Amino acid sequence: MNEIKTYKRIPPEKKNIRAMFNNIAGRYDFLNHFLSLGIDSYWRWRVLKLLKTYHPKEILDIATGTGDLAIQMAKIKPDSITGIDIAEEMLVIANKKITKKKLNNIIKVLIADSENLPFENMIFDSVTVAFGVRNFENLEKGISEMCRVLKPGGKAIILEFSMPSKFPVKQLYGFYFNYILPLLGRIVSKNKFAYSYLPDSVSVFPQGKEFTKIMHQSGFDTIKQIKLTFGIASIYIGEISNKKY
């Protein structure tokens, strides 16, 4: 099993969010699949399908958590995948899964801050984030860091929750997301905050054109949004061609 190293200091303002994810790490995978009715696996598959068309050799997976997406990305045979997260307990689980699948030679995980990446400029072909940008303390800084570490022509693929806008999906999903999901999440995770935090963070997160505007202002030249499952989730693809570093 690879050693999990810490790179650079994690800001103290992220103490609460880090503690929350450390606390629910052992139940995180089950809750993801259970509360999404398994649809989260399909969403990651869509990311993988897109990524495969770019043939990346060096991939950075930000907010890698328990490593689900990083492990799936090994199927497209990159040279290396680096997963980072601020929650060490999530990475302990990721490391066990990586070792079990004998992927230690391809995937390594480390504790690092998404808004202060411990990497040189222009070294990754692709950067991915699955359900992690909502947790950025400074969204613009986090997106700018993604741009900084991407090579010219590199692609960023961001998978994030969004809110459906059409009747009746909007109303049905809103009820489930705001009332049923937090209740089930609290019961299973034994954490009162974690699954009330989820709908709260999604409701204030910029979506659609608002988010693509932030991506553009942070350095991406070409941006595309793909809505998934009636708009419950979205994939944002950012490309950077004109490097400033």
DALIN-V717932 format. One line per field, one symbol per residue. phi: phi as a letter, one per 20 degrees, with the letter a starting at -180 (. if undefined). psi: psi as a letter, one per 30 degrees, with the letter a starting at -180 (. if undefined). burial: I if it has 16 or more other ideal C-beta (glycine too) atoms within 10 Angstrom, else O. A space follows every 50 residues. Layout:
BEGIN
phi = ???
psi = ???
burial = ???
END
This chain:
BEGIN
phi = .ffedddmfegffegffffffffdgfdffffgfffelnffffffffffff fgfelfedcddelfmengfgfffffelffbcddcaeeffffffgffffff eldffddccbebefebfecfflcdebccbdlcffeffcgffffffffgee fgnfddcddbfbdfddfeggfffgfffecfgfffffffemcfegeefgff fffeffclfffffffffepeecccdceclmnfccddddccddfdd
psi = kkkjlkjlkkkffgeeeeeeeeegefgeeeeeeefghfffeeeeeeeeee eeffhkejkkjkhfbggeeeeefffghlelkkkllfjeeeeeeeeeeeee ghgffekkkljlkfgikhllkhfkekklkjhfffgkejeeeeeeeeeefk lkflkkjjklklklfkkgeeeeeeeeefeeeeeeeeeefgjfeegfeeee eeffkklbeeeeeeeefffkekkkkjkkiggelkkkkkkkejkg.
burial = OOOOOOOOOIOOOIOOIIOIIIIIIOIIIOIIOOIIOOOIOOIIOIIIOI IOOIOIOIIIIIIIIIIIIIIIIIOIOIOOIIIIIIIIIIIIIIIOIIOO OOIOOIIIIIIIIIIOIOOOOOOIIIIIIIIIIIIIOOIOOIIIIIIIII IOOIIIIIIIIIIIOOOOOOOOIOOIIOOOIIOOIOOIIOIOIIIIIIIO OIOOIIIOOOIIOIIOOIIIOOIOIOOIIOIIIIIIIIIIOOOOO
END
